[in-house]
C-alpha cells in the first residue's frame, strides 16, 4: 500500500511519458552491464533526497551477484545485506496471487469463483466479482486505502490494526467504480478480497496459507506476514524525507496488518529473489494457468510504475525494456520501494530494494529521484539479461 492516501501522487504527465516504450537493443555484455548498474546505484544514493541505501540482486542462471550501496541504517556504516529483513510493500500482491493461483491449480478455487460464492456477507453489488477480476485489478472495487475514514482509523491507531475482515467495510457503502471486467484500475481492495477468499476456501488463516502454498514450496525461510509494526532483526531501515530533506525512519511506524495481503509481507532480498524466480517460472502452478495469468492489459502499471512499458496480467506485470522483457511486480510503502522481476523461464531475475518511500510526489527533487530509480531498475534488468 502506498501513501497515496496521505499525499498527492506524482505528476501524471511525467509518469505517462516514462511508460512509453523504449527502443529495443541487444543485451549488453555482463561486465559492462554490472558496471553501468553500479554507477546508477551510486548516483541514486548520492542524490539530494535519495535513498540512504539500495540493494540489488541480479541472478543469471546459477550465478547470483549482490550490488549494495549506502547504509542499512543511517546510524551504522554497513550496506544492506541479502538476508536482512525488509517490507516488500505491494510486491505482496504477487504473493497473494501466488497463493490464489496455487489453490486454483489444486481445484480449491477457480478463477471464475465469485465473491458471492465464498463471501456472501459482502455487499450484494460486489457478489458477481470474480477471482480473475480481483487478481487482474478489473474488479471495480473501490480502494479502501483511499477512504478518509480509513485514513483516520490508521492515524488513531498506527501500531494496532483492525482485523483484515474489517478493512473493506470502509468502502462497503460505495458503488463499484465500473462494471466488473470492463476496465483496469489498481486497487488495494482487490488483494484484501483475495486473502479473504483464500481463508474462506481453505479454512486456514491467510498467513498460514501463504506459508503452506508459497513459502514452503519455494523454500522462503525469511518470509512472513506479521500483524504488528515490528520487523525481525537484522533489518534494513526504511525512510521518508521531509520538505527540508531531513530523513525520518519509518521502518516500524505502522502495523503491517493495515495492508495485510495487499502489502504487509516482510522478507529478505534473497527470499524476494527466490520468490520471483519460482513464481514467474510457474513452480506453483502449471502452463494452463500461466497462459491465463498472461492475458495482458497494455499500458497498465502497478504502483509505482516499473521500468519500460508496463502491461498487467493476473497478479503479475510485464516490463518491456530496451534490453528485453521481464515479468514481476513493484511496491511502495512506508520506508521502502521495491521491484522484483524474472524472465519467463525464471532463469534470470532481479530485485531492486531502496530504503525510501517518498519517490512519486510532485516536487522537482522527488520526481528526479523517481526518474533515477526507474533508470536504475532498467539498468538492473539489462544486467540480468546481459550476455556472458
C-alpha positions, 0 to 999 in steps of 0.5 A: 500500500502506498501513501497515496492516501496521505499525499498527492501522487506524482505528476501524471504527465511525467509518469505517462511519458516514462511508460512509453516504450523504449527502443529495443537493443541487444543485451549488453555484455555482463561486465559492462552491464554490472558496471553501468548498474553500479554507477546508477546505484551510486548516483541514486544514493548520492542524490539530494533526497535519495535513498540512504541505501539500495540493494540489488540482486541480479541472478543469471542462471546459477550465478547470483551477484549482490550490488549494495550501496549506502547504509542499512541504517543511517546510524551504522556504516554497513550496506544492506545485506541479502538476508536482512529483513525488509517490507516488500510493500505491494510486491505482496500482491504477487504473493497473494496471487501466488497463493490464489493461483496455487489453490486454483491449480489444486481445484480449491478455487477457480478463477471464475469463483465469485465473491458471492460464492465464498463471501456472501456477507459482502455487499450484494453489488460486489457478489458477481466479482470474480477471482480473475477480476480481483487478481487482474485489478478489473474488479471495480472495487473501490480502494479502501486505502483511499477512504478518509475514514480509513485514513483516520482509523490508521492515524488513531491507531498506527501500531494496532490494526483492525482485523483484515475482515474489517478493512473493506467495510470502509468502502462497503457503502460505495458503488463499484467504480465500473462494471466488473471486467470492463476496465483496469484500475489498481486497487488495494481492495482487490488483494484484501478480497483475495486473502479473504477468499483464500481463508474462506476456501481453505479454512486456514488463516491467510498467513498460514496459507501463504506459508503452506502454498508459497513459502514452503514450496519455494523454500522462503525461510525469511518470509512472513506476514506479521500483524504488528509494526515490528520487523525481525532483526537484522533489518534494513531501515526504511525512510521518508524525507521531509520538505527540508530533506531531513530523513525520518525512519519509518521502518516500524511506524505502522502495523503491517496488518493495515495492508495485510495481503495487499502489502504487509509481507516482510522478507529478505532480498534473497527470499524476494529473489527466490520468490520471483524466480519460482513464481514467474517460472510457474513452480506453483502452478502449471502452463494452463494457468500461466497462459491465463495469468498472461492475458495482458492489459497494455499500458497498465502499471502497478504502483509505482510504475516499473521500468519500460512499458508496463502491461498487467496480467493476473497478479503479475506485470510485464516490463518491456525494456530496451534490453528485453522483457521481464515479468514481476511486480513493484511496491511502495510503502512506508520506508521502502520501494521495491521491484522484483522481476524474472524472465519467463523461464525464471532463469534470470531475475532481479530485485531492486530494494531502496530504503525510501518511500517518498519517490512519486510526489510532485516536487522537482527533487522527488520526481528526479529521484523517481526518474533515477530509480526507474533508470536504475531498475532498467539498468538492473534488468539489462544486467540480468539479461546481459550476455556472458 
